[in-house]
């Protein structure tokens, strides 16, 4: 059987560049080499697109792959029917390399927010994961809250602020918050907990708000739910599989921010979570509800808070979760008896079957 060519896209012109490189470096060696030829397309922090022959290890640190002299400038053209990656040489000449399916693994802006998905739609390339609308709505925490409310999910109380209104709101901000401390201040459209601050005193609020505004023009101030984080991994389109539920706790006063996740590794993970069966079923049901309400495809990770009294709160849905061998997503399915190699193959097959159904509907509509 002829192998299919899968294009894995990583990196990104955003604050989550290193998180994406780490994730992709941890998953490349688990793509089934009996089934797939793998192309690796890195997007640098400056936004340059480069086809690379770098190894998984070179990609994982986010630096080594950039030093390879054989990297080639590349682009995906928004032309239906090409189904290829365009390569450029130093003299401006081009070469087309066939692509069967794309695995976009850029987190955050330019990859997880629907923009890259839109390009792949225009190019009519099958791709893994959520479509444009679901990606955009899941990336914006304010919009996601609307979908969660439609599902009847309990959420932390929240105040939304815009940069354009900040100067006139700054003095009265502490009085605008209708809930107590601690609160969490976060950019509306970033992942990996970048720019997130825990605020325990009103006199520290302004500093945290200005920190969040340094990343984005829209931010959220959320009621602090103290307890544990609960994570659910989902895989599928119409039919869904879920990994074993993950429970994360932090040292007293800690926050599961970017440093805790990617630098200090200070969070304490339990997979499977130690939960009452009835609560576990409720968590799974709510994870499926928000996944379907957003019309997610392929895979996602849904995150909840579980407070000290056992009350469950929806936090967010991540449509491009870390998927390396040591990621929470991979570990949740590993505990369920589904190895990462099988997860990745299923994701590619889901993307291809989804594209076939979409193409059939479009052809029918034209006639």
ABEGO torsion letter per residue (X at the ends): XBBBBBBBBBEEBBAAAAAAAAAAAAAAAABBAAABBBBBBBBBAAGBBBBBABBAAAAAAGAAAAABAABBBBBBBBBBGAGBBBBBBAAGBBBBBBBABBBBABBEBGAAAGAAAAAAAAAGBBBBEBBAAAAAAAABAAAAAAAAAAAGBBBBBBBBBBAAAAAAAAAAAAAABABBOBBBBBBAABBGGBGBBBBABAAAAAAAAAAAAAABABBBBBBBBBEBBBBBBBBEBABBBBBBBBBBBBBBGBBBBAAAAAAAGABBBBOBBBBBAAAAAAAAAAAAAAAAAAGBBGBBBBBBBBBAAGBBBBABBBABBBABAABAAAAAAAAAGBBAAAAAAAAAAAAAAAAAAAAAAAAAAAX
